[in-house]
Amino acid sequence: MFSPEMSHPLSSLTSGAISSPFSQLRKLLAGIAPGHKMPIELTIGEPREAMPDFIQAKLDEATALYGKYPPIRGAEEARKAISEWLAKRYVVPGGVDPDREVLMLSGSREGLFFSCLPAVGRKDVQGRPAILMCNPYYSAYVAGAIAVGAEPVYLNATKATGFLPDLDEVARDEALLARTVALFINSPSNPQGTVADRSYILKALDLARAYNFMLFLDECYSEIYTEAAPLGGLEVAAATPERFRNLVVFNSLSKRSNLPGLRSGFCAGDPDFIEAYGEVRNMCAPTVPLPLQHASAAIWRDEVHVERSREAYRDKFLIADNVLGTRYGYRRPAGGFCLWLDMSQFGGGGQAAVTLWQRAGVKVIPGSFLAQMGRDGTNPGEDYVRVAMVQDSKTIQEALERTISVLR
């Protein structure tokens, strides 16, 4: 007879031992009234900038295609547009083959989750497979690892490590690497906004090749930056003799084009993995409706709306520069649209989130809800809150001014 107490690997998800940060936040703030008549929501990374103005016309052009099943790898038109965008955005000698090295996803979240299936099946290990991930992490990483029976191994990304996992420390643990089947890293990192440089990506790729595991680079925030465009994994890998071997990158239109509801993304890289992944997805994964793929192709080919969004984020980060100064360890992130603010002097991220909601009506998410206890026994998000800079500039200014008036 089934019991929720059974020790199936999925029980850590179904029992609530590991849960969505937003579920945790609802429990934390339950019964607490906002301390302002106009509450401000800064928890969910849902872009509010303008969508491309041509999207409806593109969807209307392809209405008849709702009558067809979408090909699992994606329509040729969409894969070609993605390949062209990658070649234009990054320096990739030889380009990216749309037929062998690109696969459409119904948003990157499900793609990141399902990628664990072929990853765990491509390498024989002694003992329980391990899937390594940056900590704080995106919930799809840990859910995917647990779903395939792998051990999620949390690599703390702290101020001391430059807000990216310490790969030198990982490299010293040969026993762990021997059973590692995948490593998830996001760059720009969420929530810290750090961008991995060439040497860092190369170090991660060298480890993946030496121990034959997959390096999954989550690059969903790659197009949100205020200065230099973040380097991409394909660009680094293309300069090596083995090109994309052991590497797959993930991206989507959610953050780049302010279209989280379109559910359109892709993964690209190692053609052998893409082939195996396509076979797995053909049995169990969602597909992107063809009208959405038609619109997606046009959106990947347009940069005007992307630059407008970047300009809006520049304005909001300038507000943060001026209002916050050096408070809370603030630094303008190199990429992404989140602030990672140190609340250690106010009782930590959880207490600060309660205080801000209760006294200022500003809702932020405690950093500890975005992470787990790392290998050293600490939660790297414990002292922090994440602030998603997705509201308009006036609202962001108001929220930050309320914050400094309460947390002084």
N, C-alpha and C positions, 0 to 999 in steps of 0.2 A: 504493500500500500504506500502511495506517495506521501511523503511528509516534507514540509518546508525546511525541516532540520537536516535533511539528507545532505551528504557531503559532495554532491555533484559540483563541478567547478562553477557552474552558472549560479549556484546558490548565493555567491557573494554579490551578484547583481540583483537577483530576485528577492533576497532577504533585506536589501537596503544597506548592507555592509559597505557597499560602494554605490553611490547614487549621484544623480545629476546635481551639479552645483546649484541649480535653480530650485530643485526640490529642497535642498538643504537650506537655502535662503528663505523659502516660504515658511519652513518650520522655525527658523531663527526669529523671524519678524512677526510670526503669528500673534495676533492680539495686541500688537503695538501700533498705535495710531501715528500717522506722519505728523511731524511737528511744524507743518506749514500747510496753508490752504491750497497751495499749488505744488504738489509733489513732483519731483523730477526723477525720471527713470534712467539710470546710467549703467545697468547691469548687462543687458543683452547686446551682443555685437551685431545688431541689425542696422545696416546702413540706412540713412534717411536722405541721402543726397539724391538728385534727380536721376531717374532711369533714362536710358537712351530714348529719344523722342520718336524713333522710328520702329520701336518694337511691335506695336500693335499692327502696323501695316505689314510687317514681315510675317507675323502670325496669320494674318488674314490671307496673305498670298498662298499659304500652304494648308488651308483648312481641310482640303480634300485628303491630305495625308493622314488625318486622324483615322482613316479607314484602313491603314496598313500597320502591320507589326513593325516596330523599329528593329533594324539589325543590331545584334548584341554589341558589336564593336563600334557602332555609330555609323551614321550616313557618311558617304564619301565626301560630300560637300562640307560637312562639319569637321571631319578629321583633317581635311586639307586646309581649312581655315585655321585650325589650331596649329598645324604644322607650320604654316606661313607665319603665324604670330610668334611662335617660338623662335623661328629663324630670324625674325625681325627684332625681337626683344633681346635675344641673347646672341653671343658670338658662338655659333655652333657649326664649325666646318663640316661640310657634308650634309648639313640640315638634319631634319627629323623625318623619318619615313612615315607618312600618314597611314600606310597599310600595315606596317609591321611594328611600329614603335609608338602608336597613339591609340588610346581606347577611351571612348566616351563614358561618362559616369552621370548618374542622376544626382548631381551635387557631389562634392568631394567627401562628405561625411560617410555615406554608405560605401564609397570606394575605399576609404581608409579602413573601414571595418572589414569588408570582404577580402581585402588584400592579405589578411592573416591566413586565409584558407590555403592558397597556393604556397605561401611562404613556409608554413609549417610542414607542407607535404613535399617540399623539394630537397630537404636535407635530413639525413638520418642522424639522430643524436642518441647518446646514452643518457637515460633518465628523462626528466621532464623538459620539453623544449622551453626556451626562454625568449621572450620578446622584450627588448629594452626600449625605454621611452623617456623623453625629456620630462622632467617633473618640476613645475606644473606641466600638465599634459592636456590634450584634447580628449574628451571622454570616449570618442570612437576608438582610440588606440587601446585603452585598457579593456573596453568591451570586446573588441576583436580578439585580443589575446586570451581573455577568459573563455570566450566562446569556442576557441579551438583547443582548449585545454592546456595552453601554454602558461608559464609563470610570467606575470607582468613584473618587470624589474624597473624600479623608478630611479632615474639618474637625476639627482638634484641639480638644478640650475640656479645658482645663487649669485649674489653680488661678487663673492670671492672667486667664482668661476666665470665671470663675465656674462652671467645669465644664460649660459649654455652648459650642457653637461660636460664634465671633465673627462675627455676621451683618454687622456694619459692614465688616469686612474682605472678606467675600463680596460685599457690595453694590458694592465698588469694582472688581470684576473682571467687567466687562460682557461681555467675550468668553466667559468661562466661563458666565455666566448665560444667554447667548443659545443655548447648546447644552444647557442643563440641562433635563432632563425630570422630575426628581423630587428632593426633599430629604427625607431621613429624619432625624427628631429624636425621641428618646424622653424623655418627661417623666412621672413622675420618671425621671431618667437612671439607667441601669445601666452601670457599677457605682457611680457617685459619689453618687447619691441627691439630686441637685439638681432642683428644680421650676421649670419655666419660668413666669415671671409674665405678666400680660396684655400688657404692652408688648413682651415678647420674642416671644410667639406672634403678636401683631399685626404685628410687623416681618417675621417669617418669612412670614406670609400675604400681606403687601403685596408682598414680593419675588416670591412665587409668582404672584400676579395680574399684576404688572407684566411678568413674563417668561413667563407662561403655562406654568408647570410645576406639578406636583402636590406639595403639602405633605402628607407622610405622618407623622402623629403617633402614635408607639407609646406607648400609655398603659397598658400591661399591669400596671404597679405602682401604678396610681392609687389603689387601695383600701388600700394599706399605708402608714400614716403614724402619727405619734405626736401631732401637734398639729393644724395646719390641714389640711383636705382639699385636695389639689392641684386647681388650676384645670384645666379641660379645654378642648381646642381648639374643640369645638362651641359651648361657652358664649361664647368670644371671638368666633368667626365669626358667631354668630347675632345679635350686636349690630351687625354691619356691614350696609350696604344689600345686599350681594351674598350674604349668608348663607354657605352652605357651599361656594360656588364655589372650586375649586382645593384643597379640603381634604378629607382622609379620615383618620379616627382608627381605631385598632385597639385591641381589648381582648379579654380572655378570662377564663375561669373558673379558669385554672391557678393564678395567684397569689392572686386575690381569694378563691377558695373552696377552695383547697388540693386542686385536682382536675386536676393536670397530665396524668393518664392518661385523662381524659374526652375530651380533644381537642375542646373546644367554645369558640368565640370568635366575634367579629363584626368587621366594619368598618362605618363609618357616615359619611355626609357628602354630598359633591357628587353629586346625583342623576344627572347625565350620566355621571360616571365610574362610579358604581355600576351603571348600565345597561350600559355597555361592559364592565365587569369581569364582570358576570353572564354576558354572552355568551361571553367568553373562558373563564370557569370551566366553562361548560356543555360545553366541548369537552375539557378536560384536567385540571381540578382535582378534588380529593376532596370528598366531601360528608359531612355529619354524619348518622349513622343516626337515624331518626325517634324511637326510644325515648330516645336521648340528647338529642335536641332537646326532647322532652317533659319530661325531667328538668331540662334546662337552664332551661326557662321557669320552673319552680318555684324553682330556685336563684337566678336573677336577681331573683326577687320576695322573697327572704328576706335580711334584713340581720343577723339574730341571730348566725348563725355567723360572719359577717364581723367583727362587733364583738368577738366572743370571740377571733378571731385577732389583731386589732389590739391587744387587751389583752395577749396573750401576747408580741407583738413589743415592746410598751412595756416589759414586764418585762425582756426581753433587752437592749434598748438601755440601760435603767437599769444593768444589770450592766456593759455596755461603758463607760458614763459613769464608773462607780465604779472599775473595774479599770484602764482605759486612761488616764483623765484626759486629759492633753494629749499623751500619747505618740503618736508616729508621725503627727502632724498630725491626730489623730482629731477628728471632729466628728460629732455625731448627725445622720444624714441626714434631710432633710425628707420623703423618701419612699423606698419600697423597703425591702429587707431585707438590704442589703449594706454592709459597711464597706470603705472605700477608704483603705488605710493606706500612708503614705509610708515606704519602706524604703531611702531613698537612703544613710543612714548605715550600712547593713548590706550594701552591695554591690549594691543594687537589688533589684527584685522577684524576679527569677529566683534569685539567690543566697539571698535570704531564704526563699523557698519550699523550697529544698533544705535549708537549715539547720533550718527548723521541722520538716520531715518527718524528717530524719536524727537530730535531737537531742530532739525533743519529740513526734513522732508526730502532728503536726497538719498536715493537708493543706489548703493554700490555693492559689490560682491566681495566677501572676505577671500583673501588669497588662499587660505587653507582649504576652501571648498573646491579649488581648482587643482589640488595636489593631493598626494598621499605621503605617508611616512616614507622617507628615503632609506637607503641602505645604512645610513649613519644614525638612524633613529629620530631624525628631525623632519618636520614638515616645512619645506622651503617657502611656503606661502603664509605661514603662521602670522608674521608681522605685517602683512600687506593687505591692501585692498586694490581691486581692479576697477578702473573707471573707464567705461566705454564712451569715447568722444563722438557719439553718433547723433546727438541732438544738434539743432542749429546753433550758430555762434552766440546769439543772445542768451539762449538757455544754458549753454556751457558756461558763459561768463557768470550768470546768476548762480549756477550750481557750485562753481569753484569759490565764489565770494561767500556763499553760505557756509561752505566747508571750512574756510579759514576763520570765519567768525565763531564757529563752534569748537573746532579743534585748534586751540591756540597754545 
